[in-house]
């Protein structure tokens, strides 16, 4: 990790948004994504809110794109500016390919009274149950 990335993380973790955006703006997309991924979700959301005040200073559309990739774990539709032409969209896709998938949500523990199959709904769902055979109860 570069010194700039380390400085970004330090500034972001202490809520120094002016310095955080300054350092983040200087990172390439590869480091930007991996640095953002080290922050807590609350910090990422705070960064999104703070970004509006830096629109004239930094490349906020590029930073917002990277934030969305990290938060949503998918590529936003239509990358801004030249991100596609400069290979930054491809870098974001490679980042998504490299990060582990989140664990599956726990499933409901109810058994189907007709076939004894497991309910396919997530634990804590509301409404009727449904099994793999299509039965509802």
PyMOL commands that set and color helices and strands:
alter all, ss='L'
color gray80, all
select helices_A, chain A and resi 3-13+17-25+29-36+41-54+60-72+88-98
alter helices_A, ss='H'
color red, helices_A
deselect
rebuild
show_as cartoon
